[in-house]
Amino acid sequence: MALPLAVAAQPVVPGVPERTQAEIDHLFDYIGKSSCKFNRNGSWHDMVMARSHVNTKFEWLKERGKIDSAESFIDNAATKSSMSGDAYLVQCPGSDAVPSATWLKAELARFRQKS
């Protein structure tokens, strides 16, 4: 039996590889459990809000097949505002603010070294 044309013509979006998803899940946990602050477009937020915001962007990108590595997750969902282009910043207690990409890539390297 043939599928209706509308169903057959829908593109198949590849899933995120299992290892990549595990790394991204770790980064989400790292963000959500952090005692740092997150700056987006000039406003500071807690890390629960940061996690939620980055997750929304991640889900949008994942549905379109745009996430194929933890690095593409960081670069496309967790580095800068899609609206303004301004870099996201993370400021941990007792430290200066750093770009979120720097903060997340350092944690990714630590996670990979332990794995």
C-alpha positions in Angstrom: 0.0 0.0 0.0 1.4 3.4 -1.0 1.7 6.2 1.6 -0.2 9.4 0.9 2.1 11.9 -0.9 2.0 14.4 2.0 3.4 11.8 4.4 5.9 10.4 2.0 7.3 13.9 1.1 8.0 14.9 4.7 11.8 15.2 5.3 13.3 12.8 7.9 15.3 14.7 10.5 18.2 12.6 11.8 18.3 12.3 15.6 21.1 13.5 17.8 23.7 10.8 18.2 23.5 9.0 21.6 27.0 10.1 22.8 26.3 13.7 21.7 23.0 13.6 23.5 24.7 12.4 26.7 27.2 15.2 26.5 24.4 17.8 25.9 22.4 16.3 28.8 25.5 16.7 31.1 25.8 20.4 30.0 22.2 21.0 30.7 22.7 19.5 34.2 25.8 21.7 34.6 23.9 24.8 33.7 20.9 24.1 35.8 22.8 23.2 39.0 25.3 26.0 38.7 25.3 28.8 41.3 26.4 31.3 38.6 24.4 34.0 36.8 23.5 34.1 33.1 23.5 37.4 31.1 21.3 37.6 28.0 20.9 40.8 26.2 22.1 42.9 29.1 19.9 41.3 31.8 21.1 38.8 34.5 19.1 35.6 35.1 19.5 32.6 37.4 20.7 29.4 35.8 17.3 27.7 35.9 16.1 30.4 33.5 19.3 30.0 31.5 18.7 26.3 31.2 15.1 26.8 30.1 16.1 29.4 27.5 18.9 27.4 26.0 16.7 24.3 26.0 14.1 26.1 23.9 16.7 27.0 21.3 18.1 23.5 21.4 14.7 21.9 20.7 14.1 24.2 17.8 17.5 23.4 16.3 17.2 19.7 17.0 13.9 19.5 15.2 15.6 20.9 12.1 18.6 18.6 12.2 21.0 21.4 13.2 22.6 19.7 16.2 25.2 17.0 15.4 27.8 17.5 18.2 28.0 19.0 21.6 30.0 21.8 20.0 27.2 22.6 17.6 24.9 22.7 20.6 27.1 25.2 22.3 27.8 27.3 19.3 24.2 27.4 18.0 22.1 27.3 21.1 24.2 28.5 24.1 26.6 31.2 22.8 24.7 34.2 21.7 21.3 35.8 21.3 19.6 35.0 18.0 17.9 38.3 18.1 20.7 40.8 19.0 23.8 38.7 18.2 25.2 39.6 21.7 27.2 37.0 23.4 25.8 35.3 26.5 27.9 35.7 29.6 28.2 33.6 32.7 29.4 35.0 36.0 30.2 32.6 38.9 30.6 33.7 42.5 34.0 35.4 43.0 34.8 35.4 39.3 34.6 37.8 36.4 31.9 37.2 33.7 33.1 35.0 30.8 31.4 34.1 27.5 29.1 31.2 28.0 30.8 29.4 25.1 34.1 29.5 27.0 32.4 28.3 30.2 30.6 25.4 28.5 33.5 24.3 26.4 35.7 24.1 29.5 33.1 21.9 31.2 32.7 19.7 28.1 36.5 19.1 28.0 36.4 18.1 31.7 33.4 15.8 31.1 35.2 14.1 28.1 38.4 13.7 30.1 36.5 11.9 32.8 34.5 9.7 30.4 
